[in-house]
């Protein structure tokens, strides 16, 4: 079944953006209303849901990119997408970078001349991990398949 993105106020009063599976947009809204959600805004129409179902690779809504991020991606520029990807990668690598940094600093602090080579290698690995996130973000923006999907939707909406 197609996935529909929505933003609604839950019965507890929290506003959230999530994803729901339904046969149609009308059924999705009806299901949300029956669960006592209020102020429902459906971000996916029937055409976009059907088109995304035809795509060979489905984009998961479970993982680092949340449904709110999926909705934000529709109106974000390539630069904004690059910054969002970079931020998410750095947050995922934060613990690794901190541990490497602390370990490198501690080893450098207690090291004698014999372990300078190891310290240099640790610093190189730390810098490489930092640069790797940047390279992955650039590659993602340049080669992302969602650009074609976005272009198809825009052309369809403009009737091209």
DSSP file (Angstrom, degrees, kcal/mol; ACC not computed):
  #  RESIDUE AA STRUCTURE BP1 BP2  ACC     N-H-->O    O-->H-N    N-H-->O    O-->H-N    TCO  KAPPA ALPHA  PHI   PSI    X-CA   Y-CA   Z-CA
    1    1 A X              0   0    0      0, 0.0    22,-0.1     0, 0.0    23,-0.0   0.000 360.0 360.0 360.0 150.3    0.0    0.0    0.0
    2    2 A X        -     0   0    0     20,-0.5    20,-1.8    21,-0.1     2,-0.4  -0.258 360.0-124.4 -67.0 154.7    1.1    3.6   -0.6
    3    3 A X  E     -A   21   0A   0     46,-0.3     2,-0.4    18,-0.2    18,-0.2  -0.835  21.7-164.0-100.6 137.5    2.7    5.7    2.1
    4    4 A X  E     -A   20   0A   0     16,-3.1    16,-2.6    -2,-0.4     2,-0.4  -0.986  10.1-144.2-122.9 130.4    1.2    9.1    3.0
    5    5 A X  E     +A   19   0A   0     -2,-0.4    38,-3.0    14,-0.2    39,-0.9  -0.769  27.5 173.0 -92.0 137.8    3.1   11.7    5.0
    6    6 A X  E     -AB  18  42A   0     12,-2.3    12,-2.2    -2,-0.4     2,-0.4  -0.965  28.7-148.7-141.8 157.1    1.0   13.8    7.4
    7    7 A X  E     +AB  17  41A   0     34,-2.5    34,-2.8    -2,-0.3     2,-0.3  -1.000  36.6 151.2-124.0 128.1    1.3   16.3   10.1
    8    8 A X  E     -A   16   0A   0      8,-2.3     8,-2.5    -2,-0.4     2,-0.6  -0.965  48.2-106.1-151.8 164.2   -1.3   16.3   12.8
    9    9 A X  E     -AB  15  38A   0     29,-3.2    29,-2.5    -2,-0.3     6,-0.2  -0.872  39.9-137.6 -96.2 122.0   -2.0   17.0   16.4
   10   10 A X    >   -     0   0    0      4,-3.1     3,-2.3    -2,-0.6    27,-0.1  -0.235  27.9-100.5 -73.7 165.7   -2.2   13.8   18.4
   11   11 A X  T 3  S+     0   0    0     24,-0.3    -1,-0.1     1,-0.3    26,-0.1   0.781 125.1  58.9 -57.8 -25.3   -4.9   13.2   21.1
   12   12 A X  T 3  S-     0   0    0      2,-0.1    -1,-0.3     1,-0.0    -2,-0.0   0.550 122.5-107.2 -81.4  -5.4   -2.2   14.1   23.7
   13   13 A X  S <  S+     0   0    0     -3,-2.3     2,-0.4     1,-0.3    -2,-0.1   0.473  74.5 134.3  97.9   3.0   -1.8   17.5   22.1
   14   14 A X        -     0   0    0     -5,-0.0    -4,-3.1     1,-0.0     2,-0.5  -0.707  49.7-138.2 -90.1 136.6    1.6   17.0   20.4
   15   15 A X  E     +A    9   0A   0     -2,-0.4     2,-0.3    -6,-0.2    -6,-0.2  -0.809  36.6 162.0 -91.3 126.7    2.1   18.1   16.8
   16   16 A X  E     -A    8   0A   0     -8,-2.5    -8,-2.3    -2,-0.5     2,-0.5  -0.980  37.3-132.7-146.8 157.6    4.1   15.5   14.8
   17   17 A X  E     +A    7   0A   0     -2,-0.3    51,-0.4   -10,-0.2   -10,-0.2  -0.955  40.4 152.6-111.8 126.0    4.9   14.5   11.3
   18   18 A X  E     -A    6   0A   0    -12,-2.2   -12,-2.3    -2,-0.5     2,-0.4  -0.739  39.1-109.9-139.4-175.8    4.6   10.8   10.6
   19   19 A X  E     -A    5   0A   0     -2,-0.2     2,-0.3   -14,-0.2   -14,-0.2  -0.968  27.2-173.4-125.3 141.0    3.9    8.3    7.8
   20   20 A X  E     -A    4   0A   0    -16,-2.6   -16,-3.1    -2,-0.4     2,-0.5  -0.981  19.8-133.3-134.5 146.0    0.8    6.1    7.4
   21   21 A X  E     +A    3   0A   0     -2,-0.3     2,-0.3   -18,-0.2   -18,-0.2  -0.862  40.5 147.4 -98.7 131.6    0.0    3.3    4.9
   22   22 A X        -     0   0    0    -20,-1.8   -20,-0.5    -2,-0.5     3,-0.1  -0.977  56.0-116.1-155.9 162.8   -3.5    3.5    3.3
   23   23 A X  S    S+     0   0    0     -2,-0.3     2,-0.3   -22,-0.1   -21,-0.1   0.816  97.1   0.1 -73.5 -30.5   -5.2    2.7    0.1
   24   24 A X  S  > S-     0   0    0      1,-0.1     4,-2.0   -22,-0.1    -1,-0.1  -0.942  74.5-103.8-150.3 170.3   -5.9    6.3   -0.7
   25   25 A X  H  > S+     0   0    0     -2,-0.3     4,-2.3     1,-0.2     5,-0.2   0.889 120.6  53.4 -65.1 -39.1   -5.5    9.8    0.7
   26   26 A X  H  > S+     0   0    0      1,-0.2     4,-2.3     2,-0.2    -1,-0.2   0.905 109.1  48.5 -63.3 -41.3   -9.1    9.9    1.8
   27   27 A X  H  > S+     0   0    0      2,-0.2     4,-2.6     1,-0.2    -1,-0.2   0.875 109.2  53.8 -66.3 -36.8   -8.7    6.6    3.7
   28   28 A X  H  X S+     0   0    0     -4,-2.0     4,-2.2     2,-0.2    -2,-0.2   0.931 111.1  44.8 -62.7 -45.7   -5.5    8.0    5.3
   29   29 A X  H  X S+     0   0    0     -4,-2.3     4,-2.6     1,-0.2    -2,-0.2   0.907 113.2  51.1 -65.3 -41.2   -7.3   11.1    6.6
   30   30 A X  H  X S+     0   0    0     -4,-2.3     4,-2.2     1,-0.2    -2,-0.2   0.910 110.3  49.1 -62.6 -41.9  -10.3    9.0    7.7
   31   31 A X  H  X S+     0   0    0     -4,-2.6     4,-1.1     2,-0.2    -1,-0.2   0.899 112.7  47.5 -64.6 -41.2   -8.0    6.6    9.7
   32   32 A X  H  <>S+     0   0    0     -4,-2.2     5,-2.3     1,-0.2     3,-0.3   0.908 111.8  50.0 -66.6 -41.2   -6.2    9.5   11.3
   33   33 A X  H ><5S+     0   0    0     -4,-2.6     3,-1.5     1,-0.2    -2,-0.2   0.875 107.7  53.7 -65.5 -36.2   -9.5   11.2   12.2
   34   34 A X  H 3<5S+     0   0    0     -4,-2.2    -1,-0.2     1,-0.3    -2,-0.2   0.767 103.7  56.2 -70.3 -22.8  -10.8    7.9   13.7
   35   35 A X  T 3<5S-     0   0    0     -4,-1.1   -24,-0.3    -3,-0.3    -1,-0.3   0.270 123.9-108.8 -87.5  11.0   -7.7    7.8   15.9
   36   36 A X  T < 5 +     0   0    0     -3,-1.5     2,-0.2     1,-0.2    -3,-0.2   0.750  64.5 155.4  68.4  29.7   -8.7   11.3   17.2
   37   37 A X      < -     0   0    0     -5,-2.3     2,-0.3   -27,-0.1    -1,-0.2  -0.620  24.7-158.5 -79.8 147.8   -6.0   13.2   15.4
   38   38 A X  E     +B    9   0A   0    -29,-2.5   -29,-3.2    -2,-0.2   -25,-0.0  -0.826  61.9  26.7-125.3 164.6   -6.8   16.9   14.8
   39   39 A X  E    S-     0   0A   0     -2,-0.3     2,-0.4   -31,-0.2    -1,-0.2   0.927  79.3-168.3  50.5  53.7   -5.6   19.5   12.4
   40   40 A X  E     -     0   0A   0     -3,-0.2     2,-0.5   -32,-0.2   -32,-0.2  -0.591  13.9-174.5 -80.0 126.1   -4.5   16.9    9.9
   41   41 A X  E     -B    7   0A   0    -34,-2.8   -34,-2.5    -2,-0.4     2,-0.6  -0.980  12.2-153.1-120.5 116.9   -2.4   18.1    7.0
   42   42 A X  E     -B    6   0A   0     -2,-0.5   -36,-0.3   -36,-0.2   -17,-0.0  -0.807  10.6-174.2 -92.1 123.0   -1.7   15.4    4.4
   43   43 A X        +     0   0    0    -38,-3.0     2,-0.5    -2,-0.6   -37,-0.2   0.599  67.4  63.3 -91.9 -13.1    1.6   16.1    2.6
   44   44 A X        -     0   0    0    -39,-0.9     2,-0.1   -19,-0.0    -1,-0.1  -0.946  67.9-158.4-116.4 129.4    1.3   13.3    0.0
   45   45 A X     >  -     0   0    0     -2,-0.5     4,-2.2     1,-0.1     5,-0.2  -0.450  38.0 -96.3 -94.9 177.9   -1.5   13.2   -2.6
   46   46 A X  H  > S+     0   0    0      1,-0.2     4,-2.4     2,-0.2     5,-0.2   0.863 122.3  52.3 -63.7 -36.5   -2.7   10.1   -4.4
   47   47 A X  H  > S+     0   0    0      2,-0.2     4,-2.6     1,-0.2    -1,-0.2   0.941 110.8  45.7 -66.3 -47.1   -0.5   10.7   -7.5
   48   48 A X  H  > S+     0   0    0      1,-0.2     4,-2.2     2,-0.2    -2,-0.2   0.880 113.8  50.1 -64.7 -37.1    2.7   11.1   -5.5
   49   49 A X  H  X S+     0   0    0     -4,-2.2     4,-1.5     2,-0.2   -46,-0.3   0.918 112.8  46.0 -66.7 -42.9    1.9    8.0   -3.4
   50   50 A X  H  X S+     0   0    0     -4,-2.4     4,-1.1     1,-0.2    -2,-0.2   0.895 112.6  51.0 -66.2 -39.3    1.2    6.0   -6.5
   51   51 A X  H  X S+     0   0    0     -4,-2.6     4,-0.7     1,-0.2     3,-0.4   0.898 109.0  50.0 -65.4 -40.1    4.4    7.3   -8.2
   52   52 A X  H  < S+     0   0    0     -4,-2.2     3,-0.4     1,-0.2    -1,-0.2   0.807 105.9  57.5 -69.6 -27.5    6.5    6.4   -5.2
   53   53 A X  H  < S+     0   0    0     -4,-1.5    -1,-0.2     1,-0.2    -2,-0.2   0.802 103.5  54.1 -69.3 -28.4    5.0    2.9   -5.1
   54   54 A X  H  < S+     0   0    0     -4,-1.1    -1,-0.2    -3,-0.4    -2,-0.2   0.656  84.1 105.1 -79.8 -15.6    6.2    2.4   -8.7
   55   55 A X  S  < S-     0   0    0     -4,-0.7     3,-0.0    -3,-0.4    -3,-0.0  -0.433  71.2-137.9 -68.2 137.6    9.8    3.3   -7.9
   56   56 A X  S    S+     0   0    0      1,-0.2     2,-0.6    -2,-0.1    -1,-0.1   0.853  91.3  50.9 -66.6 -34.6   12.1    0.3   -7.8
   57   57 A X  S    S-     0   0    0      2,-0.0     2,-0.3    -3,-0.0    -1,-0.2  -0.913  79.2-151.2-108.5 115.1   13.9    1.4   -4.6
   58   58 A X        -     0   0    0     -2,-0.6     2,-0.6    -5,-0.1    -5,-0.1  -0.641  13.9-130.4 -82.6 139.1   11.7    2.4   -1.8
   59   59 A X        -     0   0    0     -2,-0.3     2,-0.1    -7,-0.1    -1,-0.0  -0.806  25.8-126.6 -90.4 124.3   13.1    5.0    0.6
   60   60 A X        -     0   0    0     -2,-0.6     5,-0.2     1,-0.1    -1,-0.0  -0.439  13.0-158.8 -73.3 140.9   12.7    3.8    4.2
   61   61 A X  S    S+     0   0    0     -2,-0.1     2,-0.6     3,-0.0     6,-0.3   0.379  77.6  79.6 -96.5   2.2   11.0    6.1    6.7
   62   62 A X  S    S+     0   0    0      4,-0.1     2,-0.3     5,-0.1    -2,-0.1  -0.949  82.8  39.9-109.9 120.7   12.7    4.2    9.5
   63   63 A X  S    S-     0   0    0     -2,-0.6    -2,-0.0     1,-0.1     0, 0.0  -0.988 113.0 -23.8 143.7-153.5   16.2    5.3   10.1
   64   64 A X  S    S+     0   0    0     -2,-0.3     2,-0.8     1,-0.1    -1,-0.1   0.775 120.5  66.8 -69.2 -25.0   18.2    8.5   10.1
   65   65 A X  S    S-     0   0    0     -5,-0.2    -1,-0.1    -3,-0.1     2,-0.1  -0.865  78.1-158.1-100.3 111.6   15.8   10.3    7.8
   66   66 A X     >  -     0   0    0     -2,-0.8     4,-2.0     1,-0.1     3,-0.3  -0.299  32.6-103.0 -81.6 165.9   12.6   10.8    9.7
   67   67 A X  H  > S+     0   0    0     -6,-0.3     4,-2.1     1,-0.2   -49,-0.2   0.865 124.7  56.6 -56.7 -35.5    9.1   11.5    8.1
   68   68 A X  H  > S+     0   0    0    -51,-0.4     4,-2.1     1,-0.2    -1,-0.2   0.888 106.3  49.9 -63.2 -37.0    9.5   15.1    9.0
   69   69 A X  H  > S+     0   0    0     -3,-0.3     4,-2.2     2,-0.2    -2,-0.2   0.888 107.2  54.5 -66.7 -38.9   12.8   15.2    7.1
   70   70 A X  H  X S+     0   0    0     -4,-2.0     4,-0.6     1,-0.2    -2,-0.2   0.912 110.3  46.2 -60.1 -42.4   11.1   13.6    4.1
   71   71 A X  H >< S+     0   0    0     -4,-2.1     3,-0.9     1,-0.2     4,-0.4   0.907 112.3  50.3 -66.9 -41.2    8.5   16.4    4.1
   72   72 A X  H >< S+     0   0    0     -4,-2.1     3,-1.2     1,-0.2    -2,-0.2   0.831 100.2  65.6 -66.1 -31.8   11.2   19.0    4.5
   73   73 A X  H >< S+     0   0    0     -4,-2.2     3,-0.8     1,-0.3    -1,-0.2   0.744  88.9  67.9 -63.4 -23.0   13.1   17.5    1.5
   74   74 A X  T << S+     0   0    0     -3,-0.9    -1,-0.3    -4,-0.6    -2,-0.2   0.816 111.9  29.6 -68.1 -28.8   10.3   18.5   -0.9
   75   75 A X  T <  S+     0   0    0     -3,-1.2     2,-0.3    -4,-0.4    -1,-0.2   0.154  98.7 106.4-116.2  17.9   11.0   22.2   -0.5
   76   76 A X    <   -     0   0    0     -3,-0.8     2,-0.1    -4,-0.2    -3,-0.0  -0.754  63.2-128.5-103.9 145.8   14.7   22.2    0.3
   77   77 A X     >  -     0   0    0     -2,-0.3     4,-2.4     1,-0.1     5,-0.2  -0.292  32.2-102.0 -80.5 172.3   17.4   23.2   -2.1
   78   78 A X  H  > S+     0   0    0      1,-0.2     4,-2.4     2,-0.2     5,-0.1   0.878 125.2  52.8 -62.5 -36.7   20.4   21.1   -3.0
   79   79 A X  H  > S+     0   0    0      2,-0.2     4,-2.3     1,-0.2    -1,-0.2   0.922 109.8  47.7 -64.5 -43.8   22.5   23.3   -0.6
   80   80 A X  H  > S+     0   0    0      2,-0.2     4,-2.4     1,-0.2    -2,-0.2   0.881 111.7  50.5 -63.8 -38.6   20.0   22.7    2.2
   81   81 A X  H  X S+     0   0    0     -4,-2.4     4,-2.6     2,-0.2    -2,-0.2   0.897 109.1  51.9 -65.5 -40.1   20.0   19.0    1.5
   82   82 A X  H  X S+     0   0    0     -4,-2.4     4,-2.6     2,-0.2    -2,-0.2   0.931 111.6  46.3 -60.8 -46.0   23.8   19.0    1.6
   83   83 A X  H  X S+     0   0    0     -4,-2.3     4,-2.4     2,-0.2    -2,-0.2   0.888 112.6  50.1 -65.3 -39.2   23.8   20.7    5.0
   84   84 A X  H  X S+     0   0    0     -4,-2.4     4,-2.3     2,-0.2    -2,-0.2   0.921 112.8  46.6 -65.1 -42.9   21.1   18.4    6.4
   85   85 A X  H  X S+     0   0    0     -4,-2.6     4,-2.5     2,-0.2    -2,-0.2   0.920 112.8  49.6 -64.4 -44.1   23.1   15.3    5.2
   86   86 A X  H  X S+     0   0    0     -4,-2.6     4,-2.6    -5,-0.2     5,-0.2   0.915 111.1  49.5 -61.6 -43.7   26.3   16.7    6.6
   87   87 A X  H  X S+     0   0    0     -4,-2.4     4,-2.2     1,-0.2    -1,-0.2   0.925 112.1  47.6 -62.0 -45.3   24.7   17.5   10.0
   88   88 A X  H  X S+     0   0    0     -4,-2.3     4,-1.9     2,-0.2    -2,-0.2   0.893 112.8  49.0 -65.2 -39.4   23.2   14.0   10.2
   89   89 A X  H  X S+     0   0    0     -4,-2.5     4,-1.9     2,-0.2    -2,-0.2   0.919 111.3  48.8 -66.5 -42.6   26.5   12.3    9.3
   90   90 A X  H  X S+     0   0    0     -4,-2.6     4,-0.7     1,-0.2    -2,-0.2   0.887 110.6  51.0 -65.7 -36.8   28.4   14.3   11.8
   91   91 A X  H  < S+     0   0    0     -4,-2.2     4,-0.4     1,-0.2     3,-0.4   0.882 111.4  48.0 -66.3 -36.0   25.9   13.5   14.6
   92   92 A X  H  < S+     0   0    0     -4,-1.9     4,-0.3     1,-0.2    -1,-0.2   0.822 118.3  40.7 -71.7 -29.5   26.1    9.8   13.7
   93   93 A X  H  X S+     0   0    0     -4,-1.9     4,-2.8     1,-0.2     5,-0.2   0.440  88.2  99.4 -94.8  -1.1   30.0   10.0   13.8
   94   94 A X  H  X S+     0   0    0     -4,-0.7     4,-2.6    -3,-0.4     5,-0.2   0.904  82.8  46.0 -56.1 -49.0   30.1   12.3   16.8
   95   95 A X  H  > S+     0   0    0     -4,-0.4     4,-2.5     1,-0.2    -1,-0.2   0.899 113.8  49.4 -63.8 -40.5   30.9    9.6   19.4
   96   96 A X  H  > S+     0   0    0     -4,-0.3     4,-2.7     1,-0.2     5,-0.2   0.936 112.8  47.2 -63.5 -45.5   33.5    8.0   17.1
   97   97 A X  H  X S+     0   0    0     -4,-2.8     4,-2.6     2,-0.2    -2,-0.2   0.893 112.6  49.0 -64.8 -39.6   35.2   11.3   16.6
   98   98 A X  H  X S+     0   0    0     -4,-2.6     4,-2.8    -5,-0.2     5,-0.2   0.935 112.7  47.4 -65.5 -45.2   35.1   12.2   20.3
   99   99 A X  H  X S+     0   0    0     -4,-2.5     4,-2.7    -5,-0.2     5,-0.2   0.924 114.0  47.3 -62.1 -44.1   36.6    8.8   21.3
  100  100 A X  H  X S+     0   0    0     -4,-2.7     4,-2.9    -5,-0.2     5,-0.2   0.925 113.2  49.5 -61.8 -43.7   39.3    9.1   18.6
  101  101 A X  H  X S+     0   0    0     -4,-2.6     4,-2.7    -5,-0.2    -2,-0.2   0.923 113.1  45.0 -62.9 -45.2   40.1   12.7   19.7
  102  102 A X  H  X S+     0   0    0     -4,-2.8     4,-3.0     2,-0.2     5,-0.2   0.925 115.0  48.4 -64.1 -44.5   40.4   11.8   23.4
  103  103 A X  H  X S+     0   0    0     -4,-2.7     4,-2.5    -5,-0.2    -2,-0.2   0.917 113.5  47.2 -62.7 -43.1   42.4    8.7   22.6
  104  104 A X  H  X S+     0   0    0     -4,-2.9     4,-2.4    -5,-0.2    -2,-0.2   0.921 114.1  47.2 -63.6 -43.9   44.8   10.7   20.3
  105  105 A X  H  X S+     0   0    0     -4,-2.7     4,-2.3    -5,-0.2    -2,-0.2   0.929 114.0  46.9 -64.2 -45.3   45.1   13.5   22.9
  106  106 A X  H  X S+     0   0    0     -4,-3.0     4,-2.0     2,-0.2    -2,-0.2   0.906 114.0  47.7 -63.8 -41.5   45.8   11.1   25.7
  107  107 A X  H  X S+     0   0    0     -4,-2.5     4,-1.0    -5,-0.2    -1,-0.2   0.889 112.7  48.7 -67.4 -38.0   48.3    9.1   23.7
  108  108 A X  H  < S+     0   0    0     -4,-2.4    -2,-0.2    -5,-0.2    -1,-0.2   0.864 110.4  52.8 -67.2 -35.8   50.0   12.3   22.6
  109  109 A X  H  < S+     0   0    0     -4,-2.3    -2,-0.2     1,-0.2    -1,-0.2   0.885 120.3  30.7 -68.2 -40.0   50.1   13.5   26.2
  110  110 A X  H  < S+     0   0    0     -4,-2.0    -1,-0.2    -5,-0.1    -2,-0.2   0.451  97.1 114.9 -98.2  -1.3   51.8   10.4   27.6
  111  111 A X     <  -     0   0    0     -4,-1.0     2,-0.2    -5,-0.2    -3,-0.0  -0.317  49.0-154.1 -76.4 152.6   53.8    9.5   24.5
  112  112 A X    >   -     0   0    0     -2,-0.0     3,-1.0     0, 0.0     4,-0.2  -0.442  46.9 -81.2-104.2-174.4   57.5    9.4   24.2
  113  113 A X  G >  S+     0   0    0      1,-0.2     3,-0.9    -2,-0.2     4,-0.3   0.749 124.4  65.0 -65.5 -23.5   59.4    9.9   21.0
  114  114 A X  G 3  S+     0   0    0      1,-0.2     3,-0.4     2,-0.1    -1,-0.2   0.773 102.1  46.6 -72.4 -26.2   58.9    6.2   20.0
  115  115 A X  G <> S+     0   0    0     -3,-1.0     4,-2.1     1,-0.2    -1,-0.2   0.266  78.4 101.9-102.6  13.7   55.1    6.5   19.7
  116  116 A X  H <> S+     0   0    0     -3,-0.9     4,-2.4     1,-0.2    -1,-0.2   0.856  80.2  56.2 -62.1 -33.9   55.0    9.7   17.6
  117  117 A X  H  > S+     0   0    0     -3,-0.4     4,-2.0    -4,-0.3    -1,-0.2   0.910 106.8  48.6 -65.4 -41.9   54.3    7.7   14.5
  118  118 A X  H  > S+     0   0    0     -4,-0.2     4,-2.3     2,-0.2    -2,-0.2   0.902 110.2  52.0 -64.3 -40.9   51.3    6.1   16.1
  119  119 A X  H  X S+     0   0    0     -4,-2.1     4,-2.3     1,-0.2    -2,-0.2   0.916 108.4  51.0 -61.9 -43.4   50.0    9.5   17.2
  120  120 A X  H  X S+     0   0    0     -4,-2.4     4,-2.4     1,-0.2    -1,-0.2   0.910 110.0  50.1 -60.1 -42.0   50.4   10.8   13.6
  121  121 A X  H  X S+     0   0    0     -4,-2.0     4,-2.3     1,-0.2    -2,-0.2   0.895 110.0  50.2 -65.0 -39.7   48.4    7.8   12.3
  122  122 A X  H  X S+     0   0    0     -4,-2.3     4,-2.2     2,-0.2    -1,-0.2   0.896 111.0  48.8 -65.0 -39.9   45.6    8.4   14.9
  123  123 A X  H  X S+     0   0    0     -4,-2.3     4,-2.6     2,-0.2     5,-0.2   0.898 110.2  51.7 -66.4 -39.8   45.4   12.1   13.9
  124  124 A X  H  X S+     0   0    0     -4,-2.4     4,-2.5     2,-0.2    -2,-0.2   0.912 110.1  48.9 -62.1 -42.5   45.3   11.1   10.2
  125  125 A X  H  X S+     0   0    0     -4,-2.3     4,-2.4     2,-0.2    -2,-0.2   0.908 111.1  50.4 -63.8 -41.6   42.4    8.7   10.9
  126  126 A X  H  X S+     0   0    0     -4,-2.2     4,-1.8     2,-0.2    -2,-0.2   0.932 113.2  44.5 -62.2 -46.9   40.6   11.4   12.9
  127  127 A X  H  X S+     0   0    0     -4,-2.6     4,-2.5     1,-0.2     5,-0.2   0.892 111.8  54.3 -64.7 -39.3   40.9   13.9   10.1
  128  128 A X  H  X S+     0   0    0     -4,-2.5     4,-2.5    -5,-0.2    -2,-0.2   0.909 107.7  49.2 -62.7 -42.2   40.0   11.3    7.5
  129  129 A X  H  X S+     0   0    0     -4,-2.4     4,-1.3     2,-0.2    -1,-0.2   0.889 111.5  50.1 -63.5 -37.9   36.8   10.5    9.3
  130  130 A X  H  X S+     0   0    0     -4,-1.8     4,-0.9     1,-0.2    -2,-0.2   0.916 114.8  42.5 -66.1 -43.2   35.9   14.2    9.5
  131  131 A X  H  X S+     0   0    0     -4,-2.5     4,-2.4     1,-0.2    -2,-0.2   0.826 105.0  66.1 -72.8 -31.7   36.6   14.7    5.8
  132  132 A X  H  X S+     0   0    0     -4,-2.5     4,-2.7     1,-0.2     5,-0.2   0.890  97.7  53.0 -59.2 -41.2   34.7   11.4    4.9
  133  133 A X  H  X S+     0   0    0     -4,-1.3     4,-2.0     1,-0.2    -1,-0.2   0.901 109.5  49.4 -61.3 -40.4   31.4   12.8    6.1
  134  134 A X  H  X S+     0   0    0     -4,-0.9     4,-2.2     2,-0.2    -2,-0.2   0.924 111.8  47.9 -63.5 -44.9   31.9   15.9    3.8
  135  135 A X  H  X S+     0   0    0     -4,-2.4     4,-2.6     1,-0.2    -2,-0.2   0.901 111.0  50.7 -64.6 -41.7   32.7   13.7    0.8
  136  136 A X  H  X S+     0   0    0     -4,-2.7     4,-2.5     1,-0.2    -1,-0.2   0.897 109.7  51.2 -63.3 -39.6   29.7   11.4    1.4
  137  137 A X  H  X S+     0   0    0     -4,-2.0     4,-2.2    -5,-0.2    -2,-0.2   0.917 111.0  47.3 -64.3 -43.4   27.5   14.5    1.7
  138  138 A X  H  X S+     0   0    0     -4,-2.2     4,-2.3     1,-0.2     5,-0.2   0.938 113.3  48.7 -62.5 -46.3   28.8   15.9   -1.6
  139  139 A X  H  X S+     0   0    0     -4,-2.6     4,-2.6     1,-0.2    -2,-0.2   0.897 110.3  51.9 -61.1 -40.9   28.4   12.5   -3.3
  140  140 A X  H  X S+     0   0    0     -4,-2.5     4,-1.0     1,-0.2    -1,-0.2   0.912 111.4  46.1 -63.4 -43.3   24.8   12.1   -2.0
  141  141 A X  H  < S+     0   0    0     -4,-2.2     3,-0.2     1,-0.2    -1,-0.2   0.906 117.4  43.1 -67.5 -40.9   23.8   15.5   -3.3
  142  142 A X  H  < S+     0   0    0     -4,-2.3    -2,-0.2     1,-0.2    -1,-0.2   0.895 126.1  29.8 -73.3 -40.1   25.3   15.0   -6.7
  143  143 A X  H  < S+     0   0    0     -4,-2.6    -1,-0.2    -5,-0.2    -2,-0.2   0.282  81.7 135.0-106.3  10.8   24.2   11.4   -7.3
  144  144 A X    ><  -     0   0    0     -4,-1.0     3,-1.2    -3,-0.2     4,-0.4  -0.397  47.7-148.5 -69.0 132.6   20.9   11.2   -5.3
  145  145 A X  T >> S+     0   0    0      1,-0.2     4,-1.3     2,-0.2     3,-0.9   0.697  90.3  76.7 -71.0 -17.6   18.1    9.4   -7.2
  146  146 A X  H 3> S+     0   0    0      1,-0.2     4,-2.9     2,-0.2    -1,-0.2   0.725  80.5  70.6 -66.0 -19.7   15.5   11.6   -5.5
  147  147 A X  H <> S+     0   0    0     -3,-1.2     4,-2.2     2,-0.2    -1,-0.2   0.907  99.5  46.7 -62.6 -40.1   16.5   14.5   -7.8
  148  148 A X  H <> S+     0   0    0     -3,-0.9     4,-2.5    -4,-0.4    -1,-0.2   0.919 112.7  49.5 -66.5 -42.8   14.9   12.6  -10.7
  149  149 A X  H  X S+     0   0    0     -4,-1.3     4,-2.4     1,-0.2    -2,-0.2   0.917 111.5  48.8 -61.1 -43.9   11.8   11.9   -8.6
  150  150 A X  H  X S+     0   0    0     -4,-2.9     4,-2.4     1,-0.2    -1,-0.2   0.895 111.3  50.0 -63.0 -40.7   11.6   15.6   -7.6
  151  151 A X  H  X S+     0   0    0     -4,-2.2     4,-2.5     2,-0.2    -2,-0.2   0.890 109.7  51.0 -66.0 -39.7   11.9   16.6  -11.2
  152  152 A X  H  X S+     0   0    0     -4,-2.5     4,-2.5     2,-0.2    -2,-0.2   0.931 111.6  47.5 -62.9 -45.9    9.2   14.2  -12.3
  153  153 A X  H  X S+     0   0    0     -4,-2.4     4,-2.6     2,-0.2    -2,-0.2   0.925 112.9  48.2 -61.8 -44.5    6.8   15.6   -9.7
  154  154 A X  H  X S+     0   0    0     -4,-2.4     4,-1.8     1,-0.2    -2,-0.2   0.919 113.1  47.6 -63.6 -43.3    7.6   19.2  -10.6
  155  155 A X  H  <>S+     0   0    0     -4,-2.5     5,-3.0     1,-0.2     4,-0.5   0.894 112.7  49.6 -64.5 -39.4    7.1   18.5  -14.3
  156  156 A X  H ><5S+     0   0    0     -4,-2.5     3,-0.9     3,-0.2    -2,-0.2   0.913 109.6  50.5 -66.3 -42.4    3.8   16.7  -13.6
  157  157 A X  H 3<5S+     0   0    0     -4,-2.6    -1,-0.2     1,-0.3    -2,-0.2   0.844 112.6  47.1 -65.4 -32.5    2.5   19.5  -11.4
  158  158 A X  T 3<5S-     0   0    0     -4,-1.8    -1,-0.3    -5,-0.2    -2,-0.2   0.486 116.2-117.3 -86.8  -2.7    3.3   22.0  -14.1
  159  159 A X  T < 5       0   0    0     -3,-0.9    -3,-0.2    -4,-0.5    -2,-0.1   0.792 360.0 360.0  77.0  28.6    1.7   19.8  -16.8
  160  160 A X      <       0   0    0     -5,-3.0    -4,-0.2    -6,-0.1    -5,-0.1   0.458 360.0 360.0 -86.2 360.0    4.8   19.2  -18.9
